[in-house]
Amino acid sequence: MHIESFRDYCLAKKAVTEGMPFGETVLVFKVAGKMFALASMNSDPFQVNLKCDPEKAEELRDEYDEIIPGYHMNKQHWNTLIIGTGNLSEKLVKELIDHSYDLIVASLSKKQQLEFEG
């Protein structure tokens, strides 16, 4: 997966916005104002940070060398995926983007969830 397809997949999700609050080299994707994905535009190989359930995060890190604790993030709740090596399947990356997005949507207040669904 390349940065363009990563970006397109994130932006295709409902109510997602993108921005660059950390400078011109990091794309940040948010839903309801909360981050669920960050993509480094100048890393080689291509790397992204995704929010993750803490238990699942540990399991993924144990299973894949290309998944490490989130760079510059809360290491309990975020993973960095080193995508550019080609060792992580596109299917897995998309599943982890979905998981990150779903965690944020589930964390919204009831009022925010009603607005989101409406």
C-alpha positions as CSV (number, residue, x, y, z in Angstrom):
1,M,0.0,0.0,0.0
2,H,1.3,3.4,-0.9
3,I,0.5,6.8,0.7
4,E,-2.0,7.6,-2.0
5,S,-4.1,4.5,-1.5
6,F,-3.8,4.8,2.3
7,R,-5.1,8.4,2.1
8,D,-7.9,7.5,-0.3
9,Y,-9.0,4.6,2.0
10,C,-9.1,6.9,5.1
11,L,-10.9,9.7,3.3
12,A,-13.6,7.3,2.0
13,K,-14.8,6.7,5.5
14,K,-17.7,8.7,6.8
15,A,-17.0,12.2,8.2
16,V,-13.2,12.0,7.9
17,T,-11.2,15.1,7.6
18,E,-7.5,15.5,6.9
19,G,-5.0,18.1,8.0
20,M,-1.4,18.8,8.8
21,P,-1.4,20.2,12.3
22,F,2.2,18.8,13.0
23,G,3.8,20.4,9.9
24,E,4.0,19.7,6.2
25,T,5.3,16.1,6.5
26,V,2.6,14.4,8.6
27,L,-1.0,13.8,7.3
28,V,-3.5,13.5,10.1
29,F,-6.9,11.9,9.6
30,K,-9.7,12.6,12.1
31,V,-13.3,11.7,12.7
32,A,-15.4,14.0,14.8
33,G,-12.2,16.0,15.6
34,K,-10.3,13.0,17.0
35,M,-7.3,11.5,15.4
36,F,-7.4,7.9,14.2
37,A,-4.5,7.8,11.7
38,L,-1.3,9.7,10.9
39,A,0.9,9.2,7.9
40,S,4.5,10.3,7.5
41,M,5.0,11.7,4.0
42,N,8.8,11.6,4.1
43,S,9.5,8.3,5.8
44,D,11.3,5.6,3.8
45,P,9.8,3.0,4.1
46,F,6.3,4.4,4.3
47,Q,5.0,4.4,7.9
48,V,1.7,5.2,9.6
49,N,0.4,5.4,13.1
50,L,-3.0,3.9,14.0
51,K,-5.0,3.7,17.2
52,C,-5.4,0.2,18.5
53,D,-7.0,-1.6,21.4
54,P,-4.1,-2.2,23.9
55,E,-4.4,-6.0,24.0
56,K,-4.7,-6.2,20.2
57,A,-1.7,-3.8,19.9
58,E,0.5,-6.2,21.9
59,E,-0.6,-9.2,19.9
60,L,0.1,-7.4,16.6
61,R,3.6,-6.4,17.8
62,D,4.4,-9.9,18.8
63,E,3.2,-11.3,15.4
64,Y,4.6,-8.7,13.0
65,D,8.1,-7.2,13.1
66,E,6.7,-4.3,11.0
67,I,4.3,-3.3,13.8
68,I,5.9,-1.4,16.7
69,P,4.8,0.9,19.5
70,G,3.4,4.2,18.2
71,Y,6.2,6.6,17.3
72,H,5.7,9.9,19.3
73,M,2.3,8.5,20.6
74,N,0.9,6.8,23.6
75,K,2.5,3.4,23.1
76,Q,-0.3,1.6,24.9
77,H,-3.0,2.8,22.4
78,W,-1.1,3.4,19.2
79,N,1.0,1.3,16.8
80,T,3.3,2.4,14.0
81,L,3.0,0.2,10.9
82,I,6.0,0.1,8.6
83,I,4.1,-0.4,5.4
84,G,6.8,0.3,2.8
85,T,8.6,-3.0,3.2
86,G,5.8,-4.9,1.6
87,N,5.6,-7.4,4.5
88,L,2.2,-6.3,5.7
89,S,-0.7,-7.2,3.4
90,E,-3.0,-4.4,2.2
91,K,-5.9,-6.4,3.6
92,L,-4.4,-6.3,7.1
93,V,-3.6,-2.6,6.8
94,K,-7.2,-1.8,5.8
95,E,-8.5,-3.9,8.7
96,L,-6.3,-1.9,11.1
97,I,-7.4,1.4,9.7
98,D,-11.0,0.2,10.2
99,H,-10.2,-0.9,13.7
100,S,-8.7,2.5,14.5
101,Y,-11.6,4.4,13.0
102,D,-14.2,2.2,14.8
103,L,-12.4,2.8,18.2
104,I,-12.8,6.6,17.7
105,V,-16.5,6.3,16.7
106,A,-17.2,4.1,19.6
107,S,-15.6,6.6,22.0
108,L,-17.9,9.4,21.0
109,S,-20.6,10.5,23.4
110,K,-24.2,9.4,22.7
111,K,-25.0,12.8,21.4
112,Q,-22.0,12.8,19.1
113,Q,-22.9,9.3,17.9
114,L,-26.4,10.4,17.1
115,E,-25.1,13.4,15.1
116,F,-22.6,11.1,13.4
117,E,-25.2,8.6,12.4
118,G,-27.7,11.3,11.3
